[in-house]
Amino acid sequence: MELITPRLKLRDFIKADYPAFRDMNSREEMHTFEKVPPSENETRETLETAIRNQDDIPRTTFKLAITVPPDNTVRGLIKLTREWEAIRQWEVGWAVHPQEWGRGYATEAAWFAMDWAFRELMVHRIIAYCHADNIASVRVMQKLGMQPEGRLRETRWLNKQWCDEYVYAILEKEWKLTNNLLD
Ligand SMILES: CC(C)(COP(=O)(O)OP(=O)(O)OC[C@H]1O[C@@H](n2cnc3c(N)ncnc32)[C@H](O)[C@@H]1OP(=O)(O)O)[C@@H](O)C(=O)NCCC(=O)NCCS
C-alpha cells in the first residue's frame, strides 16, 4: 500500500522502520495528550502488529508511515481503522515527528488517506477523536472539513486525571462537496 501526495509518500511500515519509529514514539512531546511514552518492547509490538495487519483479508487497519521523499525515513504516521462495519464508519488518526510540526504534513497525509478511503473502501463516515486540549489535532480536523460532533466528558484517564475528548467526523457526501469531487 502506497499513496503519493505532493510532498509526501505514505507507505506500509516495514521492520527496518523500527529505529525511526522508536525515535518519534519515545519523544515526550508526542505524549502530552496521549498515553505515556511506550517502552521499547511496546513500540516494537506496535510496529509488528501494524506489519501483521497488512495481510488481513479484508484489511481493516491501515497504519501508514509518512515519509518525505527522497528520504524514506518515518516522519509520521496515518492510521485508518474500520470502527463500525454496519455503517461503514472508519476512524482516522495521525502523528508527526515534532521536528516536522507545523508544515502541514498531518493535514496533507490525512487528506490523501481519507480521499483514498472514500474512493476505494466505500467508506460512509470518517471519524476522529482527540484530547480536548489538543489544539493542533483539532485544527487538523477543521482543515480537513470535519465537523464537530460532540465533546465526550471524562473519557480519557491521563496524568492521573480524567480528560474530555472531541469527536469530529465527515460524511462521504460532505467530503465530495467540500473538495469539489461531485460527479
Ligand atoms: C497533531 C499533529 C499530528 C499535527 O501535526 P502537524 O503536521 O504539525 O499538523 P499540520 O501542520 O497539518 O496542522 C497543525 C495546525 O495546528 C496549528 N497549531 C499547532 N499547535 C497549535 C497551538 N498550540 N495553538 C493553535 N494552533 C496550533 C498549526 O498552526 C496548524 O494550523 P494552521 O495550518 O492553520 O496554521 C502533531 O502535533 C502531533 O503529532 N502531535 C502529537 C501526537 C498527537 O497528538 N496526535 C494526535 C492524536 S489525536
PDBQT file of the ligand as one rigid body, heavy atoms in Angstrom, charges set to zero:
ROOT
HETATM    1  C1  LIG A 201      -1.389  16.743  15.920  1.00  0.00    +0.000 C 
HETATM    2  C2  LIG A 201      -0.192  16.633  14.985  1.00  0.00    +0.000 C 
HETATM    3  C3  LIG A 201      -0.268  15.300  14.242  1.00  0.00    +0.000 C 
HETATM    4  C4  LIG A 201      -0.247  17.779  13.967  1.00  0.00    +0.000 C 
HETATM    5  O1  LIG A 201       0.794  17.583  13.003  1.00  0.00    +0.000 OA
HETATM    6  P1  LIG A 201       1.270  18.754  12.028  1.00  0.00    +0.000 P 
HETATM    7  O2  LIG A 201       1.943  18.126  10.860  1.00  0.00    +0.000 OA
HETATM    8  O3  LIG A 201       2.018  19.777  12.782  1.00  0.00    +0.000 OA
HETATM    9  O4  LIG A 201      -0.154  19.345  11.574  1.00  0.00    +0.000 OA
HETATM   10  P2  LIG A 201      -0.435  20.452  10.462  1.00  0.00    +0.000 P 
HETATM   11  O5  LIG A 201       0.811  21.251  10.210  1.00  0.00    +0.000 OA
HETATM   12  O6  LIG A 201      -1.075  19.787   9.306  1.00  0.00    +0.000 OA
HETATM   13  O7  LIG A 201      -1.529  21.362  11.169  1.00  0.00    +0.000 OA
HETATM   14  C5  LIG A 201      -1.383  21.784  12.514  1.00  0.00    +0.000 C 
HETATM   15  C6  LIG A 201      -2.230  23.015  12.754  1.00  0.00    +0.000 C 
HETATM   16  O8  LIG A 201      -2.357  23.235  14.145  1.00  0.00    +0.000 OA
HETATM   17  C7  LIG A 201      -1.913  24.541  14.451  1.00  0.00    +0.000 C 
HETATM   18  N1  LIG A 201      -1.367  24.509  15.810  1.00  0.00    +0.000 N 
HETATM   19  C8  LIG A 201      -0.402  23.715  16.286  1.00  0.00    +0.000 A 
HETATM   20  N2  LIG A 201      -0.202  23.978  17.594  1.00  0.00    +0.000 NA
HETATM   21  C9  LIG A 201      -1.084  24.970  17.933  1.00  0.00    +0.000 A 
HETATM   22  C10 LIG A 201      -1.358  25.679  19.128  1.00  0.00    +0.000 A 
HETATM   23  N3  LIG A 201      -0.711  25.399  20.255  1.00  0.00    +0.000 N 
HETATM   24  N4  LIG A 201      -2.321  26.605  19.088  1.00  0.00    +0.000 NA
HETATM   25  C11 LIG A 201      -3.004  26.888  17.961  1.00  0.00    +0.000 A 
HETATM   26  N5  LIG A 201      -2.790  26.240  16.774  1.00  0.00    +0.000 NA
HETATM   27  C12 LIG A 201      -1.827  25.285  16.788  1.00  0.00    +0.000 A 
HETATM   28  C13 LIG A 201      -0.901  24.854  13.386  1.00  0.00    +0.000 C 
HETATM   29  O9  LIG A 201      -0.677  26.241  13.285  1.00  0.00    +0.000 OA
HETATM   30  C14 LIG A 201      -1.613  24.279  12.161  1.00  0.00    +0.000 C 
HETATM   31  O10 LIG A 201      -2.711  25.083  11.761  1.00  0.00    +0.000 OA
HETATM   32  P3  LIG A 201      -2.592  26.142  10.542  1.00  0.00    +0.000 P 
HETATM   33  O11 LIG A 201      -2.196  25.364   9.326  1.00  0.00    +0.000 OA
HETATM   34  O12 LIG A 201      -3.951  26.742  10.443  1.00  0.00    +0.000 OA
HETATM   35  O13 LIG A 201      -1.542  27.135  10.922  1.00  0.00    +0.000 OA
HETATM   36  C15 LIG A 201       1.160  16.757  15.768  1.00  0.00    +0.000 C 
HETATM   37  O14 LIG A 201       1.108  17.904  16.563  1.00  0.00    +0.000 OA
HETATM   38  C16 LIG A 201       1.453  15.539  16.627  1.00  0.00    +0.000 C 
HETATM   39  O15 LIG A 201       1.960  14.542  16.130  1.00  0.00    +0.000 OA
HETATM   40  N6  LIG A 201       1.158  15.611  17.951  1.00  0.00    +0.000 N 
HETATM   41  C17 LIG A 201       1.477  14.523  18.861  1.00  0.00    +0.000 C 
HETATM   42  C18 LIG A 201       0.634  13.291  18.608  1.00  0.00    +0.000 C 
HETATM   43  C19 LIG A 201      -0.840  13.628  18.639  1.00  0.00    +0.000 C 
HETATM   44  O16 LIG A 201      -1.309  14.375  19.484  1.00  0.00    +0.000 OA
HETATM   45  N7  LIG A 201      -1.577  13.031  17.684  1.00  0.00    +0.000 N 
HETATM   46  C20 LIG A 201      -2.992  13.262  17.557  1.00  0.00    +0.000 C 
HETATM   47  C21 LIG A 201      -3.754  12.360  18.426  1.00  0.00    +0.000 C 
HETATM   48  S1  LIG A 201      -5.489  12.729  18.316  1.00  0.00    +0.000 SA
ENDROOT
TORSDOF 0
